[in-house]
Amino acid sequence: MIATVKHFAANNQEFERHRINAVWASAALHEIYFPAFKAAVEEAGVWSVMSAYNKLNGVYCAENSFLLKDVLQKRVGL
């Protein structure tokens, strides 16, 4: 059994969360959303991060290479 942190990233509404497109500047994401996920991995030791259902800047979070490769792999180390 492992701990999982979710929903990465910009998941800030429940209504039609599978369809919305959250539009955020990169700087805002780095200041608001990413620190909590980074802390969950580095300080709490979670082994898994679940992507959000929504789109982020036009790309579904589960398919977003910026989120998955640039942020999670390169910056957070997953």
FENNORHU-V898018 format. One line per field, one symbol per residue. psi: psi as a letter, one per 40 degrees, with the letter a starting at -180 (. if undefined). Layout:
# FENNORHU-V898018
psi: ???
This chain:
# FENNORHU-V898018
psi: hiihhihhifgfidhfeeeihhhiiddddddddddddddddddefieihhiidiihfehhdeehddddddcdddddf.
